[in-house]
Structure formats: structure tokens, C-alpha cells
Amino acid sequence: MNVLSTINTFPKLFLLTAMVATCTGCGGSSGPEKVAVSGVVSVDGKPVTQGTIAFVSLEGGRTTATQIKDGVYGIPRGDGPFPGPQKVTIQAFEKTGKTITVTKSLPGPPDEPPAIPPGGLIIEETKQTLPDQFNTSSDLSVILDSGNNVDVDFNLKVGTNGPAVDGQ
């Protein structure tokens, strides 16, 4: 091989290596895409003032939760669950009118001061108001499609006939 053919081959080899390195990872993610989900949660026709909603994948994988505020919840696609069947758990909280003094701080980064100030942190006490059927023993479920899942609403009934869900 002469020097001239080696010089002409080097740029081609470099270009080929660069193309292979650039395309590593081409073709998308290795797993399913997450989906966005949003809706309204009400109890006996009234919006849940404060609470949480969680989507637990029935096909294995992640559990995704968010807050319910004034009856509305939303999880953007980047933070959302995977598409498919989900178990849903819902908690609703209401203030009791009492306060609690929190004196024990959870461990945090060693270079930051404790989150609880000296003398404690006074917070409003809340209680969970929904029956276990909607949270710890939930039988709620939904199938989430790829993309955006809007109007995934839950109208929970806790009246005299026992817990139920309207529209599910």
C-alpha cells in the first residue's frame, strides 16, 4: 500500500466511524413512551379540595402519583405513567381544624440545615376522608392510551348505598 492510498482511505474511515457513533441510540427509546393524563376527581358531585391520585401499572413498571387540587389533577407526559391498564388509588384530605407541631426533621443533605426550625413546625392536621375501596383496597382501574389522556374523570360516590364510581 502506498502513502497516497492511505491518505485517501483515512477520511472515508473517519467519516464511517463518525456516522456509526452518531447513530448509536438511533431509533427511539428502548421502552414504551410515557403518557400524559389529566382529569377531575369529585366525591358525591363535589370536587376533591385536596388529595392525591396514583396510577399503578398492572403490567409491571412504574407507579405515578400527583396532587389533586380543587378537583383537578394533571401529569405531563415526561412524568406520566406508561400506557395500558392501571390500578387507580385516590385519597382525599380535609382539614380537621387542629394543628400539629412537627419536631423531628427527616434526614437531608449533610451540607444543608434541618428543614424543621427550632421549636418545631406548626402545620394544619388533615384526615383522609375516602373509604379504603378507593385507596388502600382500591378496585378502580383505567386503560391509558398512547399520547394525551384528557378527561380521565372519577366521580366517586360514598353515599348511603356504599362506595361506588359514577361513569367508570
N, C-alpha and C positions, 0 to 999 in steps of 0.2 A: 504494500500500500504506500502510495506516495503522499507527501505532505499536503498537496493540493486537494486530494480527495478527502483527507481527514478534516481539513478546514471546512469543506463544503458539507460534510456529514454532521459536524458539531451543531450548527444552528438547527438542523432538522431534528436531531436528537433532543436538544434543549426544548424546542417547541413541543415535541411529543410528550416529554416529561411534564412540562408546564400544563398541557391540556389534561393529562391524567390527574395531576394534583388538583387542578381546578374542578374537575368533575367528581372528585371523591365526595360522596354525600349527595350527588345529584339524584333527583327522583323523589324528593319529598322526605317526610319523616318516616321513621321505622314503625310507628304505631298509629292508632286511629287519631283523628283530629278531635280536639275538644269542641264542645258546642256551647253556645250562649243559651241561657234560659231566664225567663222573667215572667212575672205574673202577680196576681193579687191573692192574698190569704185573708179569709174572713171567718168569723165564728158566729153562727146564727144571724148572718146577714150584716154583721158589723165588722169593720176592718180590724185586724190584729194591730194594736198600737205599737207593741214592742215584742219581738220574738226572734226565732231562728228557724231556718228551713235547711234540711240537708238531703242531698241526693246520693244514695249508696248504690253503686253499680251492682247489678245482680249477675253480671258476667265476670266478676272479679275486677280488680282495679281500684280506682280511687273513690273516695268519699269527698264530696264538695259541699260546703255549707256557706251560708251568708245570713245577714241580718234581715229581719222584716221590720220595716218602719212605716207606720201609718198604713198598714195593709199591703204595702208594695215591697217586692224583692226583685233583685236582678243580679245575675252573674254573667260577666262578659266572657266571650269565647276563650280568651287566654287563661282564665282562671276556672273555666267551666268543667263540667263532667264530660265523660265520653258518651257518644250516642248509644242508644239501646235501652233495655229495660232497667228501671231504677226503683229501689225502695225509697220512699219519702218519709222523713220524720219532721214533725213540726212541733215547736214549743212556743207557747205564748206566755208572756210575763206581765204581771200588773204590780204596781207599787202597793205596799201594804200600809204606807203612812208612817212606818217606823224607819229608823236609821240604824246602821251598823258601823262600828268603828273597827277598821281593819288595821291590825298592828303588826302582822307578820308579812314581810316582803318576800316575794319569790326571788330565787337566785337570778341574777342578771350578769352582764359583762363585768369583769373584775375592775375595770377602769372607770365605771360609772357609779354614781351614788345610788343608794337604795331608792326605789320608787315610792316607798311609803315614808312620809315626813315624820319627824319626831312627834310623839303623841298620837300617831295614827292618822288614818284617812277616813273621813266620815262619808259613807255612801248611803243611798236610799235602798232599803230592803225591797226585794221583789219576790213574788212567788209564781210558780208555774201553774197555769190555770187549765190546761187541757188534760183530758183523760189519757192514760197510758196508750190507748189504742192509736193515738196519733203521734206518739214519740217512742218511748222505750219498748213498746209492744206493737209498733206500727204495722198496719196491713195496707197502708197507702202505697200505690205504685203508679208509675207513668212510663211511657216509652218516649224517649227523646230522639228526634230525628237529627240528621246532619244539618249543620247551619244554625240558624237562629230559631229558637223555640219561644215564641211570644204567647201571651195569654195562657200560660200553664197555671190556671187558677185553681184554688182549693177553697170551697165554701163548706166549712166544717159545721156539723150540726151536733150540739151537745144537749139538746132539749130533753123533754120528758121521755122520749122513746129510746134514749140511749144514743151513743155516738154514731154518727154517720157522715158521709160526704155527699154533697149535692153536686151533680154534674161530672162525676168521675166514673 
